Amino acid sequence: MRRARVAVVTLLTVTVVGTAVVLHEGFSASAWVRALAISGAIAALAAIVAVPSLRVALTMPMVVVASLGLLAVAVVLPPAESRDLFSYAMDGRILQHYGVSPYTHAPAEFPHDPLLAQVGSGWRHTRSVYGPAFTAMSAGVAWIAGPDVLANRLGFQLLAALSVLAILVLLYRTTRDPVVVALVGCNPVVMLEVVNVGRNDALVGFALLAGVVLAGRRRLVAAAVLLAVAASVKLVAIAALGFVLIWAWRHHGARLAARAGAAGALVVVVPYVLAGGTRALTPLADASDRLSRASIGQFGRGGAVEHLLGIAEGEPAHAVVGRIGPAAIVVVIGLALLFACSRLADPTPELVAVGAIAAFLFAGSYVLASYAMWVLPIAAWRHRAGVSRAVLVWSALLTIAYQAVRPLPSTPLDLAVWLTSAFTLLFALTAILLLTVAAVRRMRPLAG
């Protein structure tokens, strides 16, 4: 046991150091160096989870020390990969300081604002695509931080860190399993893609986790409210709300499910009405033609192979989405129905929620590694399930792939990192196939 504990401490050290290196160096280091460091950090954590003797040797104090250390590093250091939090900050200032709606006014309309220069150039003309609950939080940060760049950065990083800390506490109280807590608190994906860049996906992850925990305890109205709050941060979380309500109807009857549904509907609809109704949804609709590098929609792109190999640029993203968009929506909805409904017989709703969101992660047109945070805490809790493992592996691969940022690789090592995107796409396709087969097999007895 002593050797196993030494091995666990060593592997946790590798995870912490590898993650810290990427957080510290950012894109000043070459793509292959960052990819190697983050791959080593992920592999070390995976080894602890996969090897039985190491799992047994892992203790909660070890996880707490590593998690708190990573959280501290992720907050202290400036964002290594994304400037999204400054888009949040500008949305908050547009509402709180300028008194107009970020759903109808873009950051570029305020050229003299001190924070505008911090917003990514590609997002300065984009109106807010986030839900009204998060817009209200952004306004709160703006009220506290004012125009100070550091205060705004720390505000959103701390918001993400506190959300992750709340997730860790809830996972511990629910499972008492250090492996489950480590899969979130020591996960390089969480620290690099969520906490360090202050992304609001951590809020969604906490609300979804808390919602399914309460639903499993038959506190369905409170569960629906929390799931609706998640949808009022990012609307896609409404899929989890809908399928958990169907699960509740099946297990606890129509009356209780209807009460929960009414509460959830109020929490989603009222903020959107107050934010301007359809005007609050227009920016989200306008952004629907985006295509991310690791979306399976890349296979519908003219010159897709050349693009993935880094030989040439492919067909413009908006053209691809415009052509395959309706079919992609049908595929996502179909997979969500299949993955979630195949779990409706489960006594608790965790995998219902994971299945509903996993369909979007694997088949959506615009996906980022941070999006996995929506269900990553639940996937960690139920990490022995196939869909949970698929989400955990997919997010790790995508994080490695996104260490390559240039449109075209310039060295063989950078090309190897770039090709991780292609491997991630193939993994997503394989996951869809295997999860579909497994879901159909689970549903056959129900149909009979």
PLY file of the C-alpha trace (Angstrom):
ply
format ascii 1.0
element vertex 448
property float x
property float y
property float z
element edge 447
property int vertex1
property int vertex2
end_header
0.00 0.00 0.00
2.87 2.37 0.78
4.31 1.98 -2.73
0.89 2.56 -4.21
0.48 5.78 -2.22
3.90 7.00 -3.34
2.88 6.24 -6.92
-0.40 8.14 -6.48
1.37 11.18 -5.01
3.85 11.08 -7.89
1.10 10.87 -10.50
-0.88 13.68 -8.86
2.30 15.78 -8.89
2.68 15.11 -12.61
-0.93 16.19 -13.14
-0.52 19.39 -11.13
2.86 20.33 -12.64
1.82 19.53 -16.22
-1.35 21.60 -15.89
0.51 24.45 -14.19
3.09 24.55 -16.99
0.41 25.00 -19.63
-1.40 27.59 -17.52
1.83 29.53 -16.96
3.29 29.36 -20.44
0.06 29.78 -22.40
0.57 30.15 -26.12
4.08 31.51 -25.65
5.21 27.87 -25.68
5.04 25.81 -28.85
1.96 23.71 -29.55
3.72 20.38 -29.12
5.20 21.39 -25.74
1.77 22.38 -24.45
0.19 19.25 -25.89
2.87 17.05 -24.32
2.46 18.69 -20.90
-1.33 18.48 -20.89
-1.27 14.91 -22.26
1.06 13.84 -19.46
-1.16 15.51 -16.87
-4.28 13.79 -18.21
-2.54 10.43 -18.56
-1.34 10.58 -14.94
-4.87 11.21 -13.67
-6.24 8.48 -15.95
-3.72 6.01 -14.54
-4.91 6.66 -10.99
-8.51 6.07 -12.04
-7.81 3.01 -14.18
-5.44 0.99 -11.96
-7.27 -0.69 -9.03
-4.35 -0.54 -6.59
-3.92 3.19 -7.25
-7.63 3.88 -6.86
-7.57 2.23 -3.44
-4.46 4.19 -2.42
-5.96 7.56 -3.39
-7.15 9.47 -0.33
-9.37 12.51 0.03
-6.62 14.66 1.62
-4.45 14.01 -1.46
-7.29 15.09 -3.74
-8.06 18.17 -1.65
-4.44 19.38 -1.70
-4.06 18.82 -5.45
-7.45 20.36 -6.26
-6.95 23.48 -4.14
-3.47 23.93 -5.55
-4.75 23.72 -9.12
-7.65 26.07 -8.38
-5.25 28.62 -6.89
-2.89 28.47 -9.86
-5.77 28.65 -12.35
-7.15 31.82 -10.71
-3.86 33.61 -10.03
-2.58 33.27 -13.60
-4.13 35.23 -16.49
-6.22 33.29 -19.04
-3.99 30.98 -21.05
-6.33 29.99 -23.88
-9.32 32.30 -24.23
-10.47 35.85 -23.55
-14.14 34.93 -23.28
-14.40 36.35 -19.79
-13.84 39.85 -21.17
-16.82 39.32 -23.46
-18.78 38.48 -20.31
-17.39 41.62 -18.68
-18.43 43.82 -21.60
-21.93 42.31 -21.58
-22.15 43.16 -17.89
-20.94 46.73 -18.45
-23.34 47.24 -21.35
-26.21 46.40 -19.01
-24.95 47.86 -15.72
-22.89 50.87 -16.82
-24.50 51.91 -20.10
-28.04 50.85 -19.23
-28.85 49.06 -22.49
-29.27 45.40 -23.43
-26.27 43.28 -24.50
-28.77 41.31 -26.62
-29.29 44.36 -28.86
-25.92 46.13 -28.51
-22.48 44.68 -29.28
-19.25 45.63 -27.44
-17.92 47.47 -30.52
-20.68 50.05 -30.06
-18.78 51.34 -27.01
-15.36 52.13 -28.54
-14.11 54.15 -25.57
-14.79 51.50 -22.94
-11.55 50.46 -21.17
-12.41 46.77 -21.48
-13.12 46.69 -25.22
-9.47 46.18 -26.14
-9.45 43.03 -23.99
-12.30 41.43 -25.95
-11.22 39.07 -28.72
-11.32 40.86 -32.07
-13.63 38.24 -33.51
-16.24 38.82 -30.80
-16.43 42.61 -30.56
-19.34 42.79 -32.98
-21.19 39.85 -31.41
-24.14 40.43 -29.10
-24.57 38.26 -26.02
-25.45 34.60 -26.66
-25.81 33.80 -22.96
-28.95 33.46 -20.88
-30.41 36.26 -18.76
-29.38 34.67 -15.46
-25.74 34.89 -16.45
-26.18 38.35 -17.91
-27.46 39.47 -14.51
-24.40 37.91 -12.84
-22.14 39.67 -15.35
-23.80 42.97 -14.46
-23.09 42.21 -10.80
-19.41 41.66 -11.53
-19.39 44.90 -13.56
-20.91 46.79 -10.62
-18.21 45.50 -8.27
-15.21 45.59 -10.63
-15.97 48.70 -12.65
-13.63 49.22 -15.63
-10.59 47.62 -13.94
-9.17 44.83 -16.11
-7.67 42.79 -13.27
-10.77 43.04 -11.09
-12.98 41.82 -13.95
-10.62 38.97 -14.75
-10.47 37.81 -11.15
-14.22 38.26 -10.77
-15.08 35.73 -13.45
-12.21 33.40 -12.60
-13.31 33.34 -8.97
-16.92 32.74 -10.03
-15.79 29.70 -12.02
-13.49 28.51 -9.23
-16.19 28.82 -6.57
-18.60 26.91 -8.82
-16.05 24.10 -9.19
-15.42 24.13 -5.43
-19.17 23.80 -4.84
-19.23 20.89 -7.28
-16.41 19.15 -5.39
-18.20 19.58 -2.06
-21.44 18.23 -3.51
-19.69 15.26 -5.12
-17.95 14.44 -1.86
-21.14 14.68 0.18
-22.96 12.54 -2.36
-20.37 9.83 -3.05
-17.58 10.02 -0.41
-15.37 8.74 -3.23
-11.99 10.46 -3.76
-11.80 9.10 -7.32
-15.01 10.89 -8.27
-13.82 14.15 -6.71
-10.41 13.83 -8.39
-12.00 13.43 -11.82
-13.21 17.02 -11.47
-10.87 18.71 -9.01
-7.65 17.33 -10.50
-8.83 17.34 -14.09
-6.62 19.47 -16.38
-9.62 20.05 -18.66
-11.54 21.74 -15.84
-8.62 23.93 -14.77
-7.39 24.93 -18.22
-10.61 25.22 -20.21
-13.01 26.41 -17.48
-11.50 27.92 -14.32
-8.47 29.72 -15.75
-10.53 31.31 -18.53
-13.44 32.05 -16.18
-16.04 30.32 -18.34
-19.66 30.17 -17.27
-19.78 26.44 -18.06
-18.84 25.83 -14.42
-22.11 27.44 -13.32
-24.03 25.18 -15.69
-22.16 22.15 -14.38
-23.00 22.94 -10.76
-26.67 23.63 -11.48
-27.09 20.41 -13.48
-25.29 18.33 -10.86
-27.32 19.80 -8.00
-30.50 19.36 -10.02
-30.02 15.66 -10.69
-28.96 15.05 -7.08
-32.22 16.61 -5.86
-34.26 14.78 -8.49
-32.80 11.48 -7.29
-33.98 12.40 -3.79
-37.48 13.14 -5.09
-37.19 16.89 -4.52
-38.42 17.46 -8.03
-39.57 21.08 -7.86
-36.22 22.24 -6.47
-34.47 20.05 -9.03
-36.42 21.58 -11.91
-35.62 25.09 -10.66
-31.89 24.37 -10.63
-31.97 22.72 -14.05
-33.88 25.75 -15.34
-31.25 28.07 -13.87
-28.66 26.15 -15.90
-30.79 26.74 -19.01
-30.93 30.43 -18.13
-27.14 30.51 -18.29
-26.83 28.41 -21.46
-30.05 27.46 -23.19
-28.87 24.02 -24.34
-29.23 22.82 -20.73
-32.99 22.85 -21.29
-32.53 19.40 -22.87
-31.47 18.01 -19.48
-34.47 19.68 -17.83
-36.88 18.19 -20.32
-35.62 14.64 -20.09
-35.32 14.68 -16.29
-38.97 15.77 -16.17
-39.88 12.82 -18.39
-37.93 10.56 -16.01
-39.80 12.12 -13.06
-43.16 11.52 -14.75
-42.26 7.87 -15.27
-41.05 7.25 -11.72
-43.11 9.64 -9.61
-46.28 10.30 -11.55
-47.73 13.01 -13.75
-48.87 15.35 -10.95
-45.47 15.79 -9.32
-43.75 16.01 -12.71
-46.23 18.69 -13.82
-45.56 20.78 -10.71
-41.84 20.52 -11.31
-42.30 21.35 -14.99
-44.32 24.45 -14.18
-41.64 25.69 -11.76
-38.91 25.03 -14.28
-40.83 26.76 -17.08
-41.29 29.89 -14.95
-37.58 30.05 -14.15
-36.68 29.77 -17.84
-39.41 31.90 -19.41
-39.72 34.84 -17.01
-36.05 35.95 -17.23
-36.13 35.72 -21.03
-39.32 37.79 -21.12
-37.74 40.41 -18.84
-34.62 40.41 -21.04
-36.63 41.26 -24.14
-38.34 38.05 -25.23
-37.33 36.98 -28.71
-34.73 39.77 -28.84
-32.77 37.89 -26.18
-32.76 34.80 -28.41
-31.88 36.55 -31.67
-28.08 36.65 -31.06
-28.12 32.91 -30.32
-29.95 32.25 -33.59
-27.51 34.50 -35.46
-24.58 32.50 -34.06
-26.01 29.17 -35.23
-23.87 29.13 -38.40
-20.60 28.64 -36.52
-18.58 25.46 -36.93
-15.82 24.51 -34.52
-12.70 22.59 -35.46
-13.67 19.38 -33.67
-17.31 19.22 -34.76
-18.31 16.24 -36.88
-19.82 18.85 -39.20
-16.25 19.21 -40.51
-16.88 16.04 -42.52
-19.48 17.98 -44.52
-16.92 20.59 -45.49
-15.54 20.79 -48.99
-11.84 19.99 -48.72
-12.39 18.45 -45.29
-9.47 16.00 -45.54
-7.05 18.69 -46.67
-8.30 20.99 -43.93
-7.86 18.39 -41.20
-4.40 17.47 -42.48
-3.39 21.11 -42.44
-2.75 21.18 -46.19
-5.33 23.81 -47.10
-8.35 25.69 -45.85
-11.72 24.03 -46.31
-15.09 25.40 -47.32
-16.26 28.36 -45.15
-17.99 27.32 -41.94
-21.21 29.26 -42.58
-21.63 27.54 -45.93
-21.27 24.10 -44.33
-23.72 24.83 -41.52
-26.14 26.40 -43.95
-26.13 23.23 -46.01
-26.15 20.57 -43.29
-27.68 22.57 -40.42
-31.22 21.12 -40.48
-29.91 17.58 -40.76
-27.45 18.19 -37.90
-30.27 19.47 -35.67
-32.32 16.37 -36.44
-29.32 14.15 -35.63
-28.67 15.89 -32.30
-32.33 15.70 -31.28
-32.56 12.05 -32.38
-29.45 11.07 -30.46
-30.62 12.98 -27.37
-33.93 11.11 -27.49
-32.16 7.79 -27.90
-29.43 8.28 -25.29
-31.71 9.82 -22.66
-34.80 7.69 -23.20
-32.77 4.49 -23.02
-32.01 5.46 -19.40
-35.53 6.35 -18.29
-35.82 3.03 -16.45
-32.82 3.93 -14.24
-33.79 4.53 -10.59
-31.90 7.87 -10.62
-31.65 10.44 -13.44
-27.90 11.07 -13.71
-27.37 9.22 -16.98
-30.60 10.63 -18.42
-29.06 14.11 -18.12
-25.64 13.00 -19.38
-27.17 11.30 -22.40
-29.24 14.36 -23.31
-26.20 16.66 -23.30
-23.73 14.13 -24.74
-25.75 14.09 -27.96
-24.96 17.78 -28.45
-21.30 17.39 -27.46
-20.64 14.63 -29.96
-22.84 15.82 -32.84
-23.25 19.59 -32.41
-21.91 22.00 -35.01
-20.09 24.24 -32.51
-18.47 22.48 -29.57
-15.59 23.31 -27.25
-13.88 21.24 -24.58
-15.32 23.51 -21.90
-18.85 22.47 -22.93
-18.17 19.05 -21.41
-18.23 20.83 -18.03
-22.03 20.92 -18.28
-22.15 17.21 -17.46
-18.56 16.39 -16.53
-19.32 16.38 -12.78
-22.20 13.94 -13.33
-20.02 11.88 -15.67
-17.35 11.74 -12.95
-19.98 10.55 -10.47
-21.12 7.82 -12.85
-17.74 7.27 -14.48
-18.25 3.55 -14.97
-21.02 4.16 -17.54
-20.07 4.14 -21.20
-21.54 7.56 -21.99
-19.72 9.10 -19.02
-16.39 7.66 -20.10
-17.00 8.90 -23.63
-17.58 12.46 -22.34
-14.45 12.35 -20.16
-12.22 11.04 -22.96
-13.72 13.36 -25.60
-13.08 16.45 -23.45
-9.48 15.36 -22.83
-8.80 14.77 -26.53
-10.35 18.09 -27.47
-8.26 19.94 -24.89
-5.10 18.42 -26.35
-6.26 19.22 -29.89
-6.89 22.86 -29.05
-3.25 23.38 -28.11
-2.80 23.88 -31.87
-4.15 27.30 -32.78
-2.54 28.26 -36.07
-4.70 27.82 -39.18
-1.95 25.70 -40.71
0.82 23.79 -38.86
4.38 24.82 -39.70
6.39 21.90 -38.21
5.92 18.11 -38.08
5.40 18.24 -34.30
2.77 20.94 -34.62
1.09 18.90 -37.36
0.90 15.96 -34.96
-0.96 18.17 -32.47
-3.23 19.51 -35.21
-4.15 15.96 -36.23
-5.49 15.34 -32.74
-8.55 17.25 -33.97
-9.08 14.63 -36.66
-8.66 11.86 -34.09
-11.18 13.59 -31.82
-13.68 13.68 -34.68
-13.20 9.97 -35.29
-13.61 9.32 -31.57
-16.88 11.27 -31.55
-18.19 9.26 -34.49
-17.17 6.00 -32.84
-18.77 7.06 -29.56
-22.02 7.91 -31.35
-22.06 4.50 -33.01
-21.28 2.49 -29.86
-23.62 4.48 -27.64
-26.40 4.13 -30.19
-25.97 0.35 -30.29
-25.93 0.19 -26.49
-29.02 2.40 -26.22
-30.97 0.31 -28.71
-30.10 -2.86 -26.80
-31.27 -1.32 -23.52
-34.56 -0.22 -25.09
-35.45 -3.59 -26.63
-36.63 -5.15 -23.35
-38.67 -2.01 -22.66
-40.35 -2.25 -26.07
-41.09 -5.92 -25.49
0 1
1 2
2 3
3 4
4 5
5 6
6 7
7 8
8 9
9 10
10 11
11 12
12 13
13 14
14 15
15 16
16 17
17 18
18 19
19 20
20 21
21 22
22 23
23 24
24 25
25 26
26 27
27 28
28 29
29 30
30 31
31 32
32 33
33 34
34 35
35 36
36 37
37 38
38 39
39 40
40 41
41 42
42 43
43 44
44 45
45 46
46 47
47 48
48 49
49 50
50 51
51 52
52 53
53 54
54 55
55 56
56 57
57 58
58 59
59 60
60 61
61 62
62 63
63 64
64 65
65 66
66 67
67 68
68 69
69 70
70 71
71 72
72 73
73 74
74 75
75 76
76 77
77 78
78 79
79 80
80 81
81 82
82 83
83 84
84 85
85 86
86 87
87 88
88 89
89 90
90 91
91 92
92 93
93 94
94 95
95 96
96 97
97 98
98 99
99 100
100 101
101 102
102 103
103 104
104 105
105 106
106 107
107 108
108 109
109 110
110 111
111 112
112 113
113 114
114 115
115 116
116 117
117 118
118 119
119 120
120 121
121 122
122 123
123 124
124 125
125 126
126 127
127 128
128 129
129 130
130 131
131 132
132 133
133 134
134 135
135 136
136 137
137 138
138 139
139 140
140 141
141 142
142 143
143 144
144 145
145 146
146 147
147 148
148 149
149 150
150 151
151 152
152 153
153 154
154 155
155 156
156 157
157 158
158 159
159 160
160 161
161 162
162 163
163 164
164 165
165 166
166 167
167 168
168 169
169 170
170 171
171 172
172 173
173 174
174 175
175 176
176 177
177 178
178 179
179 180
180 181
181 182
182 183
183 184
184 185
185 186
186 187
187 188
188 189
189 190
190 191
191 192
192 193
193 194
194 195
195 196
196 197
197 198
198 199
199 200
200 201
201 202
202 203
203 204
204 205
205 206
206 207
207 208
208 209
209 210
210 211
211 212
212 213
213 214
214 215
215 216
216 217
217 218
218 219
219 220
220 221
221 222
222 223
223 224
224 225
225 226
226 227
227 228
228 229
229 230
230 231
231 232
232 233
233 234
234 235
235 236
236 237
237 238
238 239
239 240
240 241
241 242
242 243
243 244
244 245
245 246
246 247
247 248
248 249
249 250
250 251
251 252
252 253
253 254
254 255
255 256
256 257
257 258
258 259
259 260
260 261
261 262
262 263
263 264
264 265
265 266
266 267
267 268
268 269
269 270
270 271
271 272
272 273
273 274
274 275
275 276
276 277
277 278
278 279
279 280
280 281
281 282
282 283
283 284
284 285
285 286
286 287
287 288
288 289
289 290
290 291
291 292
292 293
293 294
294 295
295 296
296 297
297 298
298 299
299 300
300 301
301 302
302 303
303 304
304 305
305 306
306 307
307 308
308 309
309 310
310 311
311 312
312 313
313 314
314 315
315 316
316 317
317 318
318 319
319 320
320 321
321 322
322 323
323 324
324 325
325 326
326 327
327 328
328 329
329 330
330 331
331 332
332 333
333 334
334 335
335 336
336 337
337 338
338 339
339 340
340 341
341 342
342 343
343 344
344 345
345 346
346 347
347 348
348 349
349 350
350 351
351 352
352 353
353 354
354 355
355 356
356 357
357 358
358 359
359 360
360 361
361 362
362 363
363 364
364 365
365 366
366 367
367 368
368 369
369 370
370 371
371 372
372 373
373 374
374 375
375 376
376 377
377 378
378 379
379 380
380 381
381 382
382 383
383 384
384 385
385 386
386 387
387 388
388 389
389 390
390 391
391 392
392 393
393 394
394 395
395 396
396 397
397 398
398 399
399 400
400 401
401 402
402 403
403 404
404 405
405 406
406 407
407 408
408 409
409 410
410 411
411 412
412 413
413 414
414 415
415 416
416 417
417 418
418 419
419 420
420 421
421 422
422 423
423 424
424 425
425 426
426 427
427 428
428 429
429 430
430 431
431 432
432 433
433 434
434 435
435 436
436 437
437 438
438 439
439 440
440 441
441 442
442 443
443 444
444 445
445 446
446 447
